[in-house]
Amino acid sequence: MKTILKTDDGPTGVIVVYLSGDKSESRLFSYENLIDLNINVSDLLSHPDYYGMTDDGLKIVRTDFCKPELHENVD
């Protein structure tokens, strides 16, 4: 699973910046593709650290369910 570093809203989708080895790379995911993957676009843009990208770079999956430390001290 590749770590997503940040996301930016683009005209046709979401630009996802992720860690690949020791460098960052980016990929555009269309809104249609994200909807097909059952990804909440607003949540992805607000909380990119809740998500990861599969090693093949084709899918984004929610991973915060596996990281309880993300849910500590939530007001």
Phi, psi and omega in degrees: 000130179268141181280129175273125182271319178196165177227149177225142178282126178247175183293333182238005181171202182246128176272121183252122176258125186225162180271124177235103187070239179249015178231159179264145177226167179226156179211141177267126172251123179293155177302319180299316180297316180296320177296318177299329179274004182061038178260130175281110186300316180299317179294319178299318179291324182280327186224066181299335179290351176276356188234160174221163178248138178298156183301331178280353177076013184262341185226150170248136180229149177282129185239355184295342178294339180265001184233082183301334180297338177289342184257002179281148177057037177275125179272000000 
